[in-house]
Amino acid sequence: MTEEELHQLINGCIKQDTRCQKKLYKAYYGFCMKICLRYAGNRDEAAEAMNQGFFKVFTRIESYDMGVPFKRWLGMIMRNVSIDFYRAKRKHARTEDLEKAGYIVDGESVDKNLNYNDLLVMIQQLPDACRMAFNLFAVQGYSHDEIASILNISSGTSKSNLYKARQRLKQMIFKANSSPNSNNKLLLTIKS
């Protein structure tokens, strides 16, 4: 899609033209779904978060600054909606707060091949709190203090959740690599 076509779609969405909204949705569906899948527990949750994100996009598109890359703006909305979705879900879940949790290095590293979809499935199997900490820290690059602020938890809880996520991912990866039917392609290293 060219910049001119994108600007025409955005202007159509500002005018609430449903054809333009549908085209924008279709054009960025894959991009947005990938973001939401990283934070969601399953495809249904990701789709729900993504649809909430597109609703926000369409209701706030007039605030979009054409000087900012559209994908960056859209990705930020999808990430924030996914985090809000998690927060709403978390209100009903039990959380642990381990103030003194830190990095525990067990000396192991995992150097095995996995394809992207296998890794995504593993990340989705993590408990919600662990999945959020892993994505925000390892994928988005936030510090534990920033994660604590975003998720309304302590930084110790963020560290603990990241540690638990890494440990569970290591176990899942070892299990996947030891199965005789593993058909893996992507190199992944998870270090403590």
N, C-alpha and C positions, 0 to 999 in steps of 0.2 A: 504494500500500500504506500503510495507516495504521500509526501507531506501535504500536498494540495488536497488529495482525497481525504486524508485524515482531518484536515481543517474543515472541509465541507461536512464531514460526518459530525464533527464536534458542533459546528454551527447548527446543523439540523437537530442534534440532541438538545441544544440550548432552546430551540423552538419546540421541543417535545415532539418531534417527528418520529413516530414509532418505527418507520422504515429505517431511519438512520440509527436509532437505538438498536434495532435488530442486527444491522450490519456491523456496528461497533462491537456488539456482544459476540457475534460469530467470529469477527476478526481477532479478538483478544481472549476468546474462551480458553484456549490451550495455555496461554501465558498465565492467566489468572488461576486456572485450575491447578497448575503446577505449584504456585505459591500457596494456595489454600490446602492442597494435599500435604504439604510439608508440616502444617500445623494441626491438621485435623486427624481424628482417630480412624476415619474411614472415608470412603468416597462420598457417602451420603452427607456426612458432616461438612466435607469440603465443598460439595455442591451447594449446601445451604448457606455456608459462609460466603461463597462466591456470589450467589444470587443477592445476598444482603449487600455485598460490596458493590455490585452493579447498580443496585437500587440507590445507594449513596452516590455513585458516580453520576447517575442520571438526574438525581435531585440537586446535586451540587456542581454540575459541570460548568455552570456559568462562572464559578470561582476559579476554574482552571486557568493558570497563567501560561499563555502560548510560548513564553520564553523558556519554560521548563519542559524537558522531554516528556511526552505523554506517558510512555511506558513507566517512567520513574514515578510519576504522579499516581498512575493506576496501580502500580505495584505497592506503593505505600498505603493506599486505601485498602487493598486486599489483605496486606499484612495486618493492618490495624483492625480490620473487621474480624480477621481470624483470631487475633488476640482478644478482642471483645467477646467473641463467641466462646472462647475458652474461659474467660472471666465469668461469664454468665453461667456456664456449665459448672465451673469450680465452686460456685456458691453452695452447691448441693453436695460437693465432695469433701472428704476429709483431707486436710493437708498436714504435712509434717514440717516442723521448724527445728532444724538442727543448727543452732547458731555457730557451733564450733566445727562444723563439717568443712573439710578442706580437700585438697587433692591428695589422694592416697595412691602412690605409684606402686603398682604391683610388678613392674618390670616387664610385663608382657606387652607386645604390640601385635596387631593383627595385620598381616600383609597377605591378603587373599583377594581373589577376583570375584566381583559381584556385578551384576548388571544393575542399572539404575532402578528399574522397577522392583527388583528384589530388595534393594536397600530401602526404597520408599515404603514397601510393605512392612519391613522391619521397624522403621521409624514410626509408622502408624500403630504398631503393636505396643509401643511404649506407653506407660501411664501418661495421662494428660500433662501433668506437671513436669515430668521428665522430658516429654516431647517438646514442650514449649521452651524449656531451658536449653535443650540441645539446639533447637532451631535458632533461637535468638543469639546464643553464644557462638556455636560452630558455623552456622550458615550466614547469619546476619552480622556477626562480629561485635555484638554489644558486650559491654563489661558486666560483671555481676551486679554492680551498683545500679547500672542502667536497667538491667533485667528486673531487679528488685523494685525499682520505681514503676516500670511498665506493668508488672504483674501484681503489684501491691503485696509483695512478700519481702522477707529480709534477704540480704545478700548471702547469708549462710544457707538459707533454704535454696537459693539459686545454685550455689556451689554443690550442695548435696544432691539436688535434682540432676544436675549435669553429670556428676559422678555416677549416680545410679543409671542414667541413660547410657553412658559409655560402657558401664559394666554389662548391662543387659544387651546392648548391641554387640559387644564382644562375644557374649555367649551365643547369641543368635547367629553371628557370622561363623564362629567355630562350628556350630551345629550344621549350618548350611554347607560349609566347605567340607565337612566330613561325610556328608551324605553322598552316596555313589551316583546320584542323578543330578548333581549340581552342574549347571551349564552357565558358567559365570564369565563375564567379559570385562568389567570395569575394575581397575585397581583402586583399592580403598585402604587407607591406613588410619586407624583410630589409636591415638596415643593418650595415655593418662597424663 
